[in-house]
Amino acid sequence: MSLAWPWIFVLLPLPWLIWRFAPGTSRRDPLEHPYLASWVQREGRAPASSGRQRGVWLWLVWALLLVALARPQTVGEPIMPEQPGRSLMLVVDMSRSMLEEDMTWQGRYITRYQAVQNVVGDFVRQRQGDALGLVVFGDFADIQAPLTPDIEAVRELLLDLIPGMAGNGTAIGDGLGLAVKRLRDVSVPDKVIVLLSDGENNAGRLTPAEAAKAAAASDIRVHAIGFGGEPRIGLFGTRSGDGVDERALRNLAEQTGGQYFRARSTDELEAVYERIDELEPSALDGPEHRLAREWFWVPTALALGLLALGRLWPGREVAA
């Protein structure tokens, strides 16, 4: 039990102050009003107890009324309301170049897509409270997962996909445009696309600039990631790696209010997704609040009960 307004008790001496300092008042008990006094004695009959007893009783009534004004209450357990999450579409390059083994993991080379599976899979697992969707693209774009709160299902899809299944091309514009189409009609304030590609747009009908314009018109932020290691000299002098169109990715991110990131290793890719997690945090608990149950009616009822008892008790004075 606690009091919401304990400062109200500064009013406790108010009747005495009025009696003591108000001009033209007589020196009698400050709560001994003729009407109130009639409640504690029978009409036309002198009180059985002294005026002092009557004054103490009336002071008790005044104190109970002040307790009611101070709002006694009991406070329940803390409640942490959850804030609504984001609708976030992952758009992942699935062209055959994602099979390039220019990433390292635990001291060995792995493919780019294996790095994506490890890093993006962990990112997805942490998006509690968000609705996630997955679009992949190669020669064409395809929706692998519509927006869903089942983030584990999205993660499992990432683990099952195989680079090259959508062809050898890189239809960045089509992949982005399909994600925008899915997000456009979602009724949430925060709509985000995370686009990852290791190449340049060379397939599909939409250009990245056209898809970015559609995203900006729908208030959808796009964070773009250029992914792939530095060029390496192969066994027979062939070069592999770095064909990322950084200019196009940076332009589409800036056009939509997002950011562009370059990741050349698994560690850098992990740092990029940590940064995106900071920029676009998942659903968080709102400010803590507690439900309070008010008990002001108890002292109010007691005060009124005392007044009524003094009025109705025949031939007796109610004293504290």
Residue, then its C-alpha position, 0 to 999 in steps of 0.5 A: m500500500s502506498l500514497a500517490w499524493p502524500w504531500i496532501f497531509v500538509l493540509l492537516p492543520l488547515p482547520w486550526l489555522i483558519w480558526r487561529f488566524a481568520p479575522g472574526t472567528s471565536r476561540r473554539d474547537p476549529l472543527e466544532h461547526p454548529y452543523l457538524a456538532s448537531w451530528v454528534q448529539r441529539e437535537g435539543r440536548a447537550p452533548a454527553s461528552s466534553g467538547r474536547q472529545r467531540g473535537v478529537w472525533l471531528w479531527l479524525v474525520w478530517a484526517l480520514l478525508l485527507v487520507a482519501l485525497a492522498r490516493p492510497q493504492t496498491v501497485g501490481e507487478p510491472i508490465m512491459p508492453e511490446q512495441p510493434g516490430r518492423s516488416l523486413m525483407l531480405v533480398v539475397d543474390m543467388s547467382r552462381s558467383m555466390l559459390e566463389e570460395d573467397m571467404t574464410w571461416q575457422g581457418r579455411y576457405i568457404t563459399r560466399y553463400q556459406a558465409v551468408q548462411n552463417v552470418v545472415g542466419d544469426f541475424v535472422r534469429q535475433r529478429q524477435g518481434d519482426a515480420l521477415g520475408l525472403v526474396v532471392f534473385g539470379d536471372f529472375a527474382d522469386i519470393q521464397a518466404p512471404l512476410t511472416p513472424d516465423i523467423e525460424a522458418v526463414r532461417e531454415l530456407l536460407l540454409d536449404l537454398i543453393p546458389g545457381m538455382a535461379g540462373n547465372g545472372t544478377a537481376i538486382g532490380d527485379g529482386l528489389g522491385l519484388a520486395v518493394k511490391r510485397l512491402r508496399d501494402v503492409s500497414v506498419p510504419d517501419k518497412v526495411i529491405v536488406l539487399l545483398s549482392d556480389g555482382e552488378n545488375n545484368a539481368g531482369r526487366l527493372t534497373p536498380a535505379e527504377a526499383a529504388k525509385a519505387a522503394a522511395a515512393s513507398d517510404i521503404r528504406v533499403h540497406a545495400i551490401g556489396f559482398g565478395g572478397e578481393p580478387r585472387i589469382g587462381l592456380f592457372g592465373t585466373r582472377s576471381g572475386d570483386g565484381v560488385d557494382e558499388r556505385a549502383l548499390r550506394n546510389l539506391a541505398e542513399q535514394t531510399g534513406g538507407q546505407y551502403f556497406r562493403a563486406r570483403s570477408t566473413d568478419e566484415l559481413e558480420a559487422v555489417y549485419e550488427r550495424i544494421d541491427e543497430l540501425e533497425p532494432s527489432a521489437l523492444d519492450g516499451p516503457e515499464h508501467r504498473l497497474a494501480r488499484e485505488w483505495f480512496w473509497v475506504p477512508t472516505a466511507l469510514a469518514l462518512g460512516l463516523l459522521a452518520l454514526g454520530r448522527l444516528w446513535p441515540g443519546r451518545e457521543v462518538a468519540a475517538 
